[in-house]
Amino acid sequence: MTVDRLTTNQDFDPARLRQAFGVFPTGVVAVAAAVDGGLVGLAASSFTTISLDPPLVSFSVARTSKTWPDLRRAAHLGVTVLADHHGDVCRQLAGPVAQRFDNVPVTVTRDGAVTLDEGLARFDCTIYREVEAGDHVLVLLQLHALDHPRSGPGDEGGPLVFHRSGFGRLADSA
């Protein structure tokens, strides 16, 4: 038997907490829309599926985000699952607002959802609910349409993976 090394009622150092959270790899998505005649978007590494009926997904965004207040005004949001070759695009989506979509091929739906053309999966969504969660907002999205290539395994590449504050890819399991 081992002694429990977990302690309660401790003050969490943000850097140490970020390191601990970082050991869990996550996929990365782009969330984007056409708003007031321009493209608005961000990268999120907190994407997860929630429900099949109704079809729901979620991501979280910092409450201090300057992009989310504009993005959340869109009628529809596009969510693109980024591929392992999208590391530079992801950094660009986290960079200066005016250059986020420079040289990035996108599709804009009639309802204003913006998706990246080379994504592994693309979703057209609306906001289902927002939940305040500490220093973030958990955004639940309801899916209205999707595009997912039906090619064979490995044809479209793997997902972009965020792990320990950097990007990587899944090892080939074959």
Protein Blocks (a to p, Z undefined) as FASTA:
>chain_A
ZZdfbdehiacdfklmmmmmmmpccddddddddeehiacddddfkbccfbfbdcdddddd
dfklmklmmmmmpmbdcdddddfklmmmmmmmmmcfklmmgoiacdddfkopacdfkbfb
dcddddfbdcdehjbccdddddfbdcddfbdehklopadddeehiacddddfZZ
